[in-house]
Amino acid sequence: MSLRLRPLQATRPAIPHDNPPVMTAASSCPHPAFSADDLGCMHHALRLAEGALYRTSPNPRVGCVIVNHGHVLGEGATEAAGLRHAEIVALDDARERGHAVRGATVYVTLEPCAHFGRTPPCADALVAAGVARVVAAARDPNPKVDGGGLARLAAAGIRTECGLLENAARELNLGFFSRFERGRPWVRLKAAASLDGITALPNGQSQWITGPAARADGHHWRARACAVLTGIGTVRDDDPQLTVRHVATPRQPVRVVVDSRLELPPTARLLQVEPHKVWVAHALPPEEAEPRARVLRELGAQIIALPPDAAKPGKTNLDALLRELAARDIGELHVEAGARLNASLLNAGLVDELLLYLAPRLLGQGAGIAPFGPLQAVADGIRLHSLHIEPIGEDWRVRARLG
């Protein structure tokens, strides 16, 4: 069949639809045989989901296309949290176009929900609409759903299939799957450095090693994250805002500061923009923390008390922090920190992906990206895979997976 699709505006950074699995968990769906038409429809649903890249947190980015006899009746993507899910947007779109969807096929990049959250169950809406078939890319890992949506559809006599372009759907929602399957966010560590790995000169100067195109591209990755993580050292040295400024976005990510001794200055610039979205994690005893915490709370910040790291007295337990962030619905965590926090995350095995911007210059001496170790043998180094290198302006963007 020849699908009549409306043109889509490209979204950056694009998500490849043929990526390898993002995590080593077994496929959540069986793999029935799908047709070329099925493949084209799901590709279109994934492109719709990409259009929601910056707005849905903490919900997943989901696209939906409703098709009958080769014609797209309705389509849509998930709106901001608390608003319509992709299936409802697509059903409403079909209704606005004057199309009845009874007997149609629904292509959706994630299993329709089957529980009452901020919105009613999408599975019930599809049953009421009388669709004949639902094809999902992946099952929803949320235990409140996890197969329940497909089961509810099947019980109503709707043909259900799952597993078409599952890896691409998971790639688009790395943090969502990580939060439910591993109990912690997907951690992407970003750094800008010279080609010899220097992120700042010995005198502390670091602006600007990379060019404006690379800096703007970095804001795309901030925008898609649920939260941006940094350390108190970076706040003291650079006084960053850590907001998204170089791309249009309907929401700002939460900003998390690892501040073991609650030394965040009340005058810090990140407290001047949406201070309620600033979370400060510390490891102080309650009686020592309270006077400092009170000042920050009065400014609007949220305080997260965590146990100290047993191996590093006085330092925040980073694994506990990540699990606390996941419990607070943080799925995709973007790290922009200094060398010490970067190294601590790497040493603890808590980094999933590197996002490096490398400038075509040599700086010789200065701070490195993450001086972890020392190692006893070259073979003990951290192995990277799924390497992607792309020119961004005059610089190079390197993406690599760990583990």
C-alpha positions as CSV (number, residue, x, y, z in Angstrom):
1,M,0.0,0.0,0.0
2,S,1.1,3.6,-0.4
3,L,0.7,5.5,2.8
4,R,-0.3,9.1,2.7
5,L,1.9,10.7,5.4
6,R,2.1,14.3,6.4
7,P,5.7,15.7,6.2
8,L,7.6,15.8,9.5
9,Q,10.2,18.4,10.6
10,A,13.5,16.7,11.4
11,T,14.3,16.6,15.1
12,R,17.9,16.9,16.3
13,P,19.6,14.8,17.6
14,A,18.0,12.2,15.5
15,I,17.5,8.7,16.8
16,P,18.6,5.9,14.4
17,H,15.9,3.3,13.9
18,D,18.3,0.4,13.4
19,N,20.4,0.7,16.6
20,P,21.6,-2.3,18.5
21,P,19.8,-2.9,21.8
22,V,20.5,-0.2,24.4
23,M,20.6,-2.6,27.3
24,T,21.3,-6.3,27.5
25,A,17.9,-7.3,28.8
26,A,16.1,-9.8,26.6
27,S,13.5,-8.6,24.2
28,S,10.2,-7.7,26.0
29,C,8.1,-8.9,23.1
30,P,7.8,-11.9,20.8
31,H,8.7,-11.2,17.1
32,P,5.9,-12.2,14.7
33,A,6.4,-11.7,11.0
34,F,5.7,-8.1,10.0
35,S,5.1,-6.7,6.5
36,A,6.9,-3.9,4.7
37,D,3.8,-1.8,5.3
38,D,3.9,-2.5,9.0
39,L,7.6,-1.4,9.0
40,G,6.8,1.8,7.2
41,C,4.0,2.7,9.6
42,M,6.1,2.0,12.7
43,H,9.0,4.1,11.2
44,H,6.5,6.9,10.9
45,A,5.3,6.5,14.5
46,L,8.9,6.6,15.7
47,R,9.5,9.9,13.8
48,L,6.4,11.3,15.5
49,A,7.8,10.2,18.9
50,E,11.1,12.0,18.1
51,G,9.1,15.2,17.8
52,A,8.2,14.8,21.5
53,L,11.8,14.4,22.5
54,Y,12.0,17.5,24.7
55,R,8.5,17.7,26.3
56,T,7.3,14.4,27.8
57,S,9.6,13.9,30.8
58,P,9.1,11.9,33.0
59,N,6.8,10.1,30.6
60,P,8.2,8.2,27.6
61,R,8.3,9.7,24.1
62,V,5.6,7.8,22.2
63,G,4.3,8.1,18.6
64,C,1.0,6.6,17.2
65,V,-0.4,6.2,13.7
66,I,-3.9,4.9,12.9
67,V,-4.1,3.4,9.4
68,N,-6.8,1.7,7.4
69,H,-6.7,0.6,3.7
70,G,-3.4,2.4,3.1
71,H,-4.6,5.8,4.5
72,V,-3.5,7.5,7.7
73,L,-6.6,8.3,9.6
74,G,-5.0,10.0,12.6
75,E,-1.5,10.4,14.1
76,G,0.1,12.0,17.1
77,A,2.7,12.0,19.8
78,T,2.7,12.2,23.6
79,E,2.1,15.6,25.0
80,A,3.6,17.0,28.3
81,A,3.1,15.0,31.5
82,G,-0.5,15.1,32.6
83,L,-1.8,15.8,29.1
84,R,-2.8,13.4,26.3
85,H,-0.9,10.2,25.4
86,A,0.0,9.5,21.8
87,E,-3.0,7.1,21.3
88,I,-5.5,9.8,22.4
89,V,-3.8,12.5,20.3
90,A,-4.1,10.1,17.3
91,L,-7.7,9.3,18.0
92,D,-8.6,12.9,18.4
93,D,-6.7,13.7,15.2
94,A,-8.8,11.1,13.3
95,R,-12.0,12.5,14.7
96,E,-11.0,16.1,13.8
97,R,-10.3,14.9,10.2
98,G,-13.7,13.3,10.1
99,H,-12.5,9.7,10.0
100,A,-14.0,6.7,11.8
101,V,-11.3,4.3,13.1
102,R,-13.4,1.2,13.6
103,G,-11.6,-1.7,12.0
104,A,-8.3,0.2,11.7
105,T,-4.8,-0.8,12.7
106,V,-2.9,1.2,15.4
107,Y,0.9,1.5,15.3
108,V,2.3,2.7,18.6
109,T,5.9,2.8,19.8
110,L,5.1,1.7,23.3
111,E,2.4,-0.6,24.7
112,P,-0.8,1.3,25.5
113,C,-1.2,2.0,29.2
114,A,-3.8,0.0,31.2
115,H,-3.9,2.0,34.4
116,F,-5.3,5.3,35.7
117,G,-2.4,7.7,36.3
118,R,-2.7,11.4,35.4
119,T,-4.9,10.2,32.4
120,P,-7.3,7.3,31.8
121,P,-6.0,4.1,30.3
122,C,-5.3,4.3,26.6
123,A,-6.1,0.6,26.1
124,D,-9.7,1.4,27.1
125,A,-9.9,4.2,24.6
126,L,-8.7,2.0,21.8
127,V,-11.3,-0.7,22.7
128,A,-14.1,1.9,22.8
129,A,-13.0,3.2,19.4
130,G,-13.4,-0.3,17.9
131,V,-9.9,-0.7,16.3
132,A,-9.2,-4.2,14.9
133,R,-5.4,-4.4,15.4
134,V,-2.7,-2.9,17.6
135,V,1.0,-3.2,16.8
136,A,3.4,-2.0,19.6
137,A,7.1,-1.6,19.2
138,A,7.8,-2.5,22.8
139,R,6.1,-3.5,26.0
140,D,5.9,-0.9,28.7
141,P,8.4,-1.8,31.6
142,N,6.2,0.1,34.2
143,P,4.9,-2.7,36.5
144,K,1.5,-1.0,36.4
145,V,1.4,-1.9,32.7
146,D,4.0,-4.5,31.6
147,G,1.8,-6.5,29.3
148,G,-1.5,-5.5,30.9
149,G,-2.3,-3.1,28.1
150,L,-1.9,-5.7,25.4
151,A,-3.8,-8.2,27.5
152,R,-6.7,-5.9,27.9
153,L,-6.8,-5.2,24.1
154,A,-6.6,-9.0,23.3
155,A,-9.4,-9.7,25.8
156,A,-11.6,-7.3,23.9
157,G,-11.0,-9.3,20.6
158,I,-8.4,-6.9,19.2
159,R,-5.4,-8.5,17.4
160,T,-2.2,-7.5,19.2
161,E,1.4,-7.8,18.1
162,C,4.6,-6.5,19.6
163,G,8.3,-6.2,18.8
164,L,8.4,-4.2,15.6
165,L,11.5,-1.9,15.8
166,E,11.7,-2.5,19.5
167,N,15.4,-1.5,19.7
168,A,14.6,1.9,18.2
169,A,11.7,2.5,20.6
170,R,14.0,1.6,23.5
171,E,16.7,3.9,22.2
172,L,14.3,6.8,22.1
173,N,13.4,6.1,25.8
174,L,16.7,5.0,27.3
175,G,15.9,6.7,30.6
176,F,12.4,5.4,30.9
177,F,13.5,1.8,30.4
178,S,16.5,2.2,32.7
179,R,14.4,3.6,35.5
180,F,12.1,0.6,35.6
181,E,14.5,-2.1,34.6
182,R,17.5,-1.1,36.6
183,G,16.2,1.2,39.2
184,R,18.4,4.1,38.2
185,P,18.6,6.6,35.4
186,W,20.5,6.3,32.1
187,V,23.6,8.4,32.8
188,R,25.1,10.3,29.9
189,L,28.4,12.1,30.7
190,K,29.1,15.1,28.6
191,A,32.5,16.9,28.4
192,A,34.2,19.3,26.0
193,A,38.0,18.9,25.6
194,S,40.9,19.5,23.3
195,L,42.1,16.6,21.1
196,D,44.6,15.7,23.8
197,G,41.8,15.5,26.4
198,I,42.3,18.8,28.3
199,T,39.1,20.3,29.6
200,A,40.6,23.4,31.4
201,L,44.0,25.0,31.6
202,P,46.1,24.9,34.8
203,N,44.8,28.4,35.6
204,G,41.2,27.2,35.4
205,Q,40.3,28.8,32.0
206,S,38.0,26.6,30.0
207,Q,35.8,29.0,27.9
208,W,35.7,28.2,25.2
209,I,37.6,25.1,24.1
210,T,34.9,24.1,21.6
211,G,33.0,26.3,19.2
212,P,29.5,27.7,19.2
213,A,28.0,24.9,17.1
214,A,29.2,22.3,19.6
215,R,27.9,24.3,22.5
216,A,24.5,24.6,20.9
217,D,24.4,20.9,20.1
218,G,25.2,20.2,23.8
219,H,22.0,22.1,24.7
220,H,20.0,19.7,22.6
221,W,21.2,16.9,24.9
222,R,20.4,18.9,28.0
223,A,16.9,19.6,26.7
224,R,16.1,15.9,26.2
225,A,17.3,15.0,29.7
226,C,15.1,14.7,32.8
227,A,17.9,16.3,34.9
228,V,21.3,17.8,34.6
229,L,23.9,16.8,37.2
230,T,26.9,18.7,38.3
231,G,29.2,19.0,41.4
232,I,29.7,21.8,43.9
233,G,33.2,22.3,42.5
234,T,31.8,23.2,39.1
235,V,29.3,25.6,40.7
236,R,32.1,27.3,42.7
237,D,34.4,27.5,39.7
238,D,32.1,28.4,36.8
239,D,28.8,29.5,38.5
240,P,26.7,27.9,35.6
241,Q,23.0,28.2,35.1
242,L,22.7,24.7,33.6
243,T,19.6,25.7,31.8
244,V,18.7,25.0,28.1
245,R,19.2,28.3,26.2
246,H,20.4,27.5,22.7
247,V,17.4,25.5,21.6
248,A,13.6,26.0,22.0
249,T,12.2,23.7,24.7
250,P,8.8,23.7,26.5
251,R,10.4,22.6,29.8
252,Q,13.7,23.0,31.7
253,P,15.3,19.9,33.2
254,V,15.8,19.6,36.9
255,R,19.3,20.6,38.0
256,V,21.0,18.4,40.6
257,V,24.1,19.4,42.5
258,V,26.3,16.9,44.4
259,D,27.2,19.0,47.4
260,S,28.3,16.7,50.2
261,R,28.8,19.4,52.7
262,L,26.0,21.8,51.6
263,E,28.3,24.5,50.5
264,L,26.1,25.8,47.6
265,P,26.2,29.6,47.8
266,P,22.8,31.3,48.0
267,T,24.0,33.6,45.3
268,A,24.6,30.8,42.8
269,R,23.2,31.6,39.4
270,L,21.4,28.3,39.1
271,L,19.2,29.3,42.0
272,Q,18.0,32.4,40.1
273,V,16.0,30.4,37.5
274,E,13.3,28.0,38.6
275,P,14.9,27.4,42.0
276,H,12.3,24.7,42.8
277,K,14.0,22.7,40.0
278,V,17.3,22.7,41.9
279,W,17.9,19.6,44.0
280,V,20.9,19.6,46.3
281,A,22.3,16.2,47.4
282,H,24.4,16.1,50.6
283,A,25.8,13.6,53.1
284,L,25.9,15.6,56.3
285,P,24.4,14.4,59.6
286,P,20.9,16.0,60.1
287,E,22.0,18.3,63.0
288,E,24.9,19.7,60.9
289,A,22.9,19.9,57.7
290,E,19.8,21.7,58.9
291,P,21.1,25.3,59.2
292,R,22.5,25.2,55.7
293,A,19.6,23.3,54.3
294,R,17.1,25.8,55.7
295,V,18.7,28.7,53.8
296,L,18.6,26.8,50.5
297,R,15.0,25.6,51.1
298,E,13.9,29.2,51.7
299,L,15.3,30.0,48.3
300,G,13.2,27.3,46.7
301,A,15.7,24.4,46.4
302,Q,14.9,20.8,47.3
303,I,17.4,19.1,49.7
304,I,18.2,15.4,49.3
305,A,19.8,13.8,52.3
306,L,21.8,10.7,51.5
307,P,24.2,8.3,53.3
308,P,27.9,9.0,52.9
309,D,30.0,6.8,50.7
310,A,31.4,4.0,52.9
311,A,34.6,4.0,50.8
312,K,34.9,7.8,50.8
313,P,33.9,9.2,54.2
314,G,32.2,12.6,53.9
315,K,31.3,12.1,50.3
316,T,27.9,11.5,48.9
317,N,27.0,7.9,47.9
318,L,26.5,8.3,44.2
319,D,24.8,4.9,43.7
320,A,22.2,5.9,46.4
321,L,21.8,9.3,44.7
322,L,21.0,7.7,41.3
323,R,18.4,5.4,42.9
324,E,16.8,8.3,44.7
325,L,16.6,10.2,41.4
326,A,15.0,7.2,39.7
327,A,12.4,7.1,42.6
328,R,11.8,10.8,41.8
329,D,11.0,9.9,38.2
330,I,14.4,11.0,36.7
331,G,15.1,8.6,33.8
332,E,17.7,10.3,31.6
333,L,20.5,12.1,33.5
334,H,22.8,14.4,31.7
335,V,26.1,15.0,33.6
336,E,28.1,18.2,33.1
337,A,30.6,18.1,35.9
338,G,34.3,18.5,36.7
339,A,37.0,15.9,36.4
340,R,36.6,14.6,40.0
341,L,32.9,13.9,39.9
342,N,33.3,12.4,36.4
343,A,36.0,10.1,37.7
344,S,33.9,9.1,40.7
345,L,31.0,8.1,38.5
346,L,33.2,6.2,36.1
347,N,35.0,4.4,39.0
348,A,31.6,3.4,40.4
349,G,30.5,2.0,37.1
350,L,27.6,4.4,36.9
351,V,28.1,5.9,33.5
352,D,26.3,4.4,30.5
353,E,27.3,6.8,27.7
354,L,29.9,9.3,26.9
355,L,29.1,12.5,24.9
356,L,32.4,14.2,24.1
357,Y,33.0,17.3,22.1
358,L,36.7,17.4,20.9
359,A,38.2,20.5,19.5
360,P,41.0,20.4,16.9
361,R,43.6,21.8,19.1
362,L,46.2,20.7,21.6
363,L,46.5,22.3,25.0
364,G,49.2,20.2,26.6
365,Q,48.6,20.6,30.3
366,G,45.5,21.0,32.5
367,A,42.5,19.2,33.8
368,G,41.5,15.9,32.1
369,I,38.0,14.6,31.4
370,A,38.1,12.1,34.3
371,P,41.4,11.1,35.9
372,F,40.2,7.7,37.3
373,G,42.5,4.9,38.3
374,P,45.5,4.4,38.4
375,L,45.2,1.2,36.4
376,Q,47.7,-1.6,36.6
377,A,47.5,-2.7,33.0
378,V,46.3,-1.2,29.7
379,A,43.8,-4.0,29.5
380,D,42.1,-2.7,32.6
381,G,40.9,0.4,30.8
382,I,37.2,1.1,30.3
383,R,36.1,-0.5,27.0
384,L,33.8,1.6,24.8
385,H,31.5,0.4,22.1
386,S,28.8,1.6,19.7
387,L,31.1,4.5,18.8
388,H,29.6,7.4,16.7
389,I,31.8,10.3,15.5
390,E,30.3,13.3,13.8
391,P,31.6,16.7,12.9
392,I,29.7,19.5,14.7
393,G,30.9,22.8,13.3
394,E,34.7,22.9,13.6
395,D,34.7,20.2,16.3
396,W,33.9,16.5,16.6
397,R,31.1,14.9,18.6
398,V,32.0,11.4,19.9
399,R,29.3,9.2,21.4
400,A,30.2,5.9,23.0
401,R,28.6,3.4,25.2
402,L,30.1,1.7,28.3
403,G,29.6,-1.7,29.7
